[in-house]
Amino acid sequence: MKMNLTDDLDLTRAATGFAALGSEQRLGVLRALVRAGPEGLTIGQLGERCGVTGSTLTHHVKFLAQAGLVQQKRKGRSIICAAIAYEKVRDLSEFLLNECCADSAVPCEDHDNG
């Protein structure tokens, strides 16, 4: 049985990232921001696109920002939100797939692990 243990820091970072994405509403918010591209969306536009408004939207954006997935900037009287960590989202999926079938005698057909 092969065992490639991930260090605690990587595990902690992955857990934080997955926790941020662990809500349908937060995932919808991030998805809307990814679709908007680097120029981002105002809070009002974001609420319209993802169907979440008010303090609930503020809470979710704050949660995503604390996880390093979203950035908020003030532009005049508006707050612009933008996804900033495309690579971090990619890293989360690779975290799960990196050791695909590592303990299996049969290699996974859907993923080439090296």
Residue frames as a rotation matrix with the C-alpha (Angstrom) as fourth column:
MET 1
0.581 0.814 0.000 0.00
0.814 -0.581 0.000 0.00
0.000 0.000 -1.000 0.00
LYS 2
-0.433 -0.703 0.565 1.54
0.693 -0.660 -0.291 3.28
0.577 0.265 0.773 -1.14
MET 3
0.549 0.598 -0.585 1.12
0.827 -0.492 0.273 6.24
-0.125 -0.633 -0.764 1.17
ASN 4
-0.501 -0.627 0.597 2.00
0.660 -0.722 -0.205 9.80
0.560 0.292 0.776 0.26
LEU 5
0.145 0.578 -0.803 0.96
0.961 -0.275 -0.025 11.86
-0.235 -0.768 -0.596 3.26
THR 6
0.222 0.033 0.975 0.14
0.444 -0.893 -0.071 15.49
0.868 0.449 -0.213 2.60
ASP 7
-0.788 -0.548 -0.281 1.70
0.494 -0.289 -0.820 17.82
0.368 -0.785 0.499 5.13
ASP 8
-0.251 0.730 -0.636 -0.58
0.896 -0.073 -0.437 19.43
-0.365 -0.680 -0.636 7.69
LEU 9
-0.546 0.001 -0.838 -0.27
-0.074 -0.996 0.047 22.89
-0.835 0.088 0.544 6.13
ASP 10
-0.926 0.224 -0.304 -1.52
-0.304 0.035 0.952 21.66
0.224 0.974 0.036 2.73
LEU 11
-0.558 0.742 -0.371 -4.33
0.738 0.648 0.189 19.81
0.380 -0.168 -0.909 4.46
THR 12
-0.298 0.404 -0.865 -5.29
0.643 -0.585 -0.495 22.93
-0.706 -0.703 -0.086 6.43
ARG 13
-0.747 -0.023 -0.664 -5.23
-0.375 -0.810 0.450 25.12
-0.549 0.586 0.597 3.31
ALA 14
-0.862 0.453 -0.225 -7.35
0.016 0.470 0.882 22.64
0.506 0.757 -0.413 1.40
ALA 15
-0.409 0.734 -0.542 -9.84
0.912 0.339 -0.230 22.38
0.015 -0.589 -0.808 4.27
THR 16
-0.431 0.210 -0.878 -10.15
0.211 -0.922 -0.325 26.17
-0.877 -0.325 0.353 4.39
GLY 17
-0.853 0.060 -0.518 -10.72
-0.498 -0.386 0.776 26.35
-0.153 0.920 0.360 0.65
PHE 18
-0.736 0.609 -0.296 -13.26
0.333 0.706 0.625 23.55
0.590 0.362 -0.722 0.62
ALA 19
-0.406 0.597 -0.692 -15.08
0.811 -0.115 -0.574 25.09
-0.422 -0.794 -0.437 3.59
ALA 20
-0.616 0.139 -0.776 -15.39
-0.238 -0.971 0.015 28.34
-0.751 0.193 0.631 1.65
LEU 21
-0.729 0.317 -0.607 -16.92
-0.621 0.068 0.781 26.42
0.289 0.946 0.147 -1.25
GLY 22
-0.946 0.254 -0.201 -19.05
0.307 0.899 -0.314 24.26
0.101 -0.358 -0.928 1.03
SER 23
-0.292 0.889 -0.353 -22.23
0.147 -0.323 -0.935 26.26
-0.945 -0.325 -0.036 0.54
GLU 24
0.005 0.377 0.926 -24.40
0.974 0.209 -0.090 26.31
-0.227 0.902 -0.366 -2.58
GLN 25
0.919 0.386 -0.084 -24.79
0.366 -0.912 -0.185 30.06
-0.148 0.139 -0.979 -2.22
ARG 26
0.373 -0.857 -0.355 -21.06
-0.331 -0.481 0.812 30.72
-0.867 -0.185 -0.463 -1.82
LEU 27
-0.408 -0.490 0.770 -20.31
0.505 0.582 0.638 28.44
-0.761 0.649 0.010 -4.74
GLY 28
0.394 0.654 0.646 -22.86
0.916 -0.223 -0.332 30.38
-0.073 0.723 -0.687 -6.80
VAL 29
0.885 -0.148 -0.442 -21.28
-0.053 -0.974 0.219 33.69
-0.463 -0.170 -0.870 -5.77
LEU 30
-0.092 -0.996 0.009 -17.80
-0.188 0.027 0.982 32.50
-0.978 0.089 -0.190 -6.74
ARG 31
-0.242 0.071 0.968 -19.10
0.822 0.545 0.165 31.06
-0.516 0.835 -0.191 -10.00
ALA 32
0.792 0.579 0.192 -20.72
0.600 -0.681 -0.419 34.39
-0.112 0.447 -0.887 -10.91
LEU 33
0.666 -0.608 -0.432 -17.46
-0.365 -0.771 0.522 36.21
-0.650 -0.191 -0.735 -10.18
VAL 34
-0.330 -0.770 0.546 -15.40
0.196 0.510 0.837 33.74
-0.923 0.384 -0.018 -12.19
ARG 35
0.111 0.470 0.876 -17.79
0.962 0.170 -0.214 34.20
-0.249 0.866 -0.433 -15.12
ALA 36
0.926 0.291 -0.239 -17.51
0.258 -0.953 -0.157 38.01
-0.274 0.084 -0.958 -14.79
GLY 37
0.432 -0.844 0.317 -13.74
0.629 0.031 -0.776 37.92
0.646 0.535 0.545 -15.22
PRO 38
-0.382 -0.783 -0.491 -11.09
0.894 -0.178 -0.411 40.12
0.235 -0.596 0.768 -13.63
GLU 39
-0.678 0.156 0.718 -13.16
-0.073 -0.987 0.145 43.34
0.731 0.046 0.681 -13.78
GLY 40
-0.917 0.263 -0.299 -15.57
0.378 0.340 -0.861 41.80
-0.124 -0.903 -0.411 -11.27
LEU 41
-0.143 0.951 0.273 -19.08
0.559 -0.150 0.815 42.91
0.816 0.270 -0.511 -10.34
THR 42
-0.541 0.122 0.832 -20.62
-0.627 -0.718 -0.303 45.43
0.561 -0.686 0.464 -8.02
ILE 43
-0.919 0.254 0.300 -22.44
-0.113 0.560 -0.821 44.00
-0.377 -0.789 -0.486 -5.02
GLY 44
-0.043 0.972 -0.229 -25.75
-0.629 -0.205 -0.750 44.84
-0.777 0.112 0.620 -6.73
GLN 45
0.122 0.008 -0.992 -24.79
-0.948 0.296 -0.114 43.09
0.293 0.955 0.044 -9.96
LEU 46
-0.831 -0.509 -0.226 -23.46
-0.403 0.829 -0.387 40.10
0.385 -0.230 -0.894 -8.03
GLY 47
-0.671 0.648 0.361 -26.70
-0.264 0.246 -0.933 39.81
-0.693 -0.721 0.007 -6.07
GLU 48
0.250 0.784 -0.569 -28.76
-0.849 -0.105 -0.518 39.89
-0.466 0.612 0.639 -9.26
ARG 49
-0.061 -0.366 -0.928 -26.64
-0.857 0.496 -0.139 37.26
0.512 0.787 -0.344 -10.97
CYS 50
-0.810 -0.355 -0.467 -26.48
-0.121 0.880 -0.460 34.77
0.575 -0.316 -0.755 -8.14
GLY 51
0.097 0.984 -0.147 -29.83
0.051 0.142 0.989 35.42
0.994 -0.103 -0.036 -6.48
VAL 52
0.122 -0.138 -0.983 -28.35
0.981 0.168 0.098 36.25
0.152 -0.976 0.155 -3.08
THR 53
0.135 -0.008 0.991 -28.74
0.217 -0.976 -0.038 39.74
0.967 0.220 -0.130 -1.63
GLY 54
0.736 0.301 0.607 -28.30
-0.372 -0.569 0.734 41.87
0.566 -0.765 -0.306 1.47
SER 55
0.311 -0.619 0.721 -26.52
-0.932 -0.052 0.358 40.70
-0.185 -0.784 -0.593 4.54
THR 56
0.735 -0.030 0.678 -26.48
0.028 1.000 0.013 37.10
-0.678 0.009 0.735 3.29
LEU 57
0.839 -0.448 0.308 -24.47
0.357 0.027 -0.934 38.14
0.410 0.894 0.182 0.23
THR 58
0.489 -0.665 0.564 -22.16
-0.700 -0.685 -0.201 40.26
0.520 -0.297 -0.801 2.36
HIS 59
0.508 -0.238 0.828 -21.56
-0.630 0.552 0.546 37.28
-0.587 -0.799 0.131 4.66
HIS 60
0.812 -0.150 0.564 -20.74
0.384 0.865 -0.323 34.94
-0.439 0.479 0.760 1.76
VAL 61
0.741 -0.575 0.348 -18.42
0.079 -0.441 -0.894 37.43
0.667 0.690 -0.281 0.04
LYS 62
0.436 -0.574 0.693 -16.60
-0.886 -0.411 0.217 38.01
0.160 -0.709 -0.687 3.35
PHE 63
0.633 -0.144 0.761 -16.21
-0.248 0.893 0.375 34.24
-0.733 -0.426 0.530 3.85
LEU 64
0.828 -0.301 0.474 -14.79
0.561 0.440 -0.701 33.83
0.002 0.846 0.534 0.32
ALA 65
0.648 -0.602 0.467 -12.48
-0.320 -0.771 -0.550 36.82
0.691 0.207 -0.692 0.83
GLN 66
0.487 -0.454 0.746 -11.12
-0.824 0.045 0.565 35.38
-0.290 -0.890 -0.352 4.08
ALA 67
0.626 -0.233 0.744 -10.33
0.221 0.968 0.117 32.16
-0.747 0.092 0.658 2.21
GLY 68
-0.321 -0.835 -0.447 -8.40
-0.180 -0.410 0.894 34.22
-0.930 0.368 -0.018 -0.36
LEU 69
-0.386 0.249 0.888 -10.75
0.799 0.571 0.188 33.41
-0.460 0.783 -0.419 -3.24
VAL 70
0.421 0.637 0.646 -12.38
0.819 -0.573 0.032 36.82
0.390 0.516 -0.763 -3.69
GLN 71
-0.718 -0.619 -0.320 -11.20
0.690 -0.695 -0.204 40.41
-0.096 -0.367 0.925 -3.42
GLN 72
0.520 0.854 0.004 -13.30
0.853 -0.519 -0.054 43.48
-0.044 0.032 -0.999 -2.67
LYS 73
-0.717 -0.696 0.015 -12.29
0.695 -0.714 0.086 46.99
-0.049 0.072 0.996 -3.78
ARG 74
0.238 0.743 -0.625 -14.04
0.526 -0.640 -0.561 50.29
-0.817 -0.195 -0.543 -3.33
LYS 75
-0.720 -0.334 0.608 -14.50
0.693 -0.380 0.612 52.19
0.026 0.862 0.506 -6.59
GLY 76
-0.615 0.510 0.601 -16.22
-0.262 -0.851 0.455 55.50
0.743 0.122 0.658 -5.95
ARG 77
-0.227 0.637 0.737 -19.43
-0.974 -0.128 -0.189 54.67
-0.026 -0.760 0.649 -4.10
SER 78
0.720 0.509 -0.473 -19.47
-0.579 0.815 -0.004 51.04
0.383 0.277 0.881 -5.25
ILE 79
0.013 -0.684 0.730 -17.80
-0.669 0.536 0.514 47.95
-0.743 -0.495 -0.451 -3.91
ILE 80
0.384 -0.003 -0.923 -16.42
-0.842 0.409 -0.352 45.75
0.379 0.912 0.155 -6.67
CYS 81
0.354 -0.237 0.905 -15.97
-0.477 0.786 0.393 42.06
-0.804 -0.571 0.165 -5.99
ALA 82
0.427 -0.268 -0.864 -13.73
-0.835 0.249 -0.490 39.89
0.346 0.931 -0.118 -8.16
ALA 83
0.969 -0.212 0.126 -12.49
0.164 0.936 0.313 36.33
-0.184 -0.283 0.941 -8.11
ILE 84
0.570 -0.816 -0.100 -8.74
-0.821 -0.559 -0.112 36.46
0.036 0.146 -0.989 -7.65
ALA 85
-0.251 -0.714 0.653 -7.61
-0.778 0.550 0.303 32.93
-0.576 -0.432 -0.694 -6.98
TYR 86
0.609 0.462 -0.645 -8.30
-0.777 0.510 -0.369 30.86
0.159 0.726 0.670 -10.07
GLU 87
-0.204 -0.800 -0.565 -5.13
-0.501 0.581 -0.641 28.94
0.841 0.152 -0.519 -9.37
LYS 88
-0.761 -0.042 0.647 -6.27
-0.636 0.248 -0.731 28.20
-0.130 -0.968 -0.216 -5.80
VAL 89
0.332 0.932 0.147 -9.54
-0.806 0.361 -0.468 26.71
-0.490 0.037 0.871 -7.08
ARG 90
0.515 -0.248 -0.821 -7.54
-0.585 0.598 -0.548 24.58
0.627 0.762 0.163 -9.53
ASP 91
-0.577 -0.812 0.085 -5.23
-0.575 0.331 -0.748 23.53
0.580 -0.481 -0.658 -6.70
LEU 92
-0.262 0.561 0.785 -8.22
-0.843 0.263 -0.469 22.34
-0.470 -0.785 0.404 -4.66
SER 93
0.792 0.559 -0.243 -9.28
-0.604 0.662 -0.444 19.93
-0.087 0.499 0.862 -7.38
GLU 94
0.231 -0.797 -0.559 -5.70
-0.417 0.438 -0.797 18.78
0.879 0.417 -0.231 -7.84
PHE 95
-0.462 -0.334 0.822 -5.45
-0.884 0.096 -0.458 18.23
0.074 -0.938 -0.339 -4.08
LEU 96
0.341 0.694 0.634 -8.13
-0.680 0.648 -0.344 15.57
-0.649 -0.313 0.693 -4.42
LEU 97
0.971 0.155 -0.181 -6.82
-0.238 0.591 -0.771 14.04
-0.013 0.792 0.611 -7.65
ASN 98
0.268 -0.963 -0.039 -3.10
-0.940 -0.252 -0.232 14.21
0.213 0.099 -0.972 -6.94
GLU 99
-0.691 -0.535 0.486 -3.02
-0.665 0.734 -0.138 10.83
-0.283 -0.418 -0.863 -5.29
CYS 100
0.333 0.897 -0.291 -5.78
-0.938 0.283 -0.201 9.25
-0.098 0.340 0.936 -7.35
CYS 101
0.891 0.179 -0.418 -5.70
-0.256 0.957 -0.136 5.48
0.375 0.228 0.898 -6.99
ALA 102
0.037 -0.973 0.229 -2.40
-0.848 -0.152 -0.508 5.66
0.529 -0.176 -0.831 -5.07
ASP 103
-0.452 -0.178 0.874 -3.43
-0.766 0.579 -0.278 2.78
-0.457 -0.796 -0.398 -2.79
SER 104
0.631 0.761 0.149 -5.17
-0.522 0.559 -0.644 0.76
-0.574 0.329 0.750 -5.48
ALA 105
-0.254 -0.676 0.692 -3.68
0.163 0.675 0.720 -2.17
-0.954 0.295 -0.061 -7.36
VAL 106
0.031 0.378 0.925 -5.77
0.985 0.144 -0.092 -1.10
-0.168 0.914 -0.368 -10.34
PRO 107
-0.888 -0.399 -0.228 -4.93
0.360 -0.913 0.192 2.29
-0.285 0.089 0.954 -11.89
CYS 108
0.026 0.903 -0.429 -7.75
0.208 -0.425 -0.881 4.75
-0.978 -0.066 -0.199 -12.35
GLU 109
-0.148 -0.039 0.988 -8.80
0.965 0.213 0.154 4.97
-0.217 0.976 0.006 -15.99
ASP 110
0.715 0.587 0.379 -10.04
0.661 -0.745 -0.093 8.57
0.228 0.317 -0.921 -15.72
HIS 111
0.910 -0.401 0.101 -6.92
-0.411 -0.848 0.336 10.12
-0.049 -0.347 -0.937 -14.22
ASP 112
0.516 -0.830 -0.212 -3.28
0.413 0.457 -0.788 9.71
0.751 0.319 0.579 -15.05
ASN 113
0.994 -0.108 0.004 -1.36
-0.051 -0.429 0.902 10.11
-0.096 -0.897 -0.432 -11.78
GLY 114
0.502 -0.852 -0.149 2.01
-0.679 -0.495 0.543 10.34
-0.536 -0.171 -0.826 -13.25
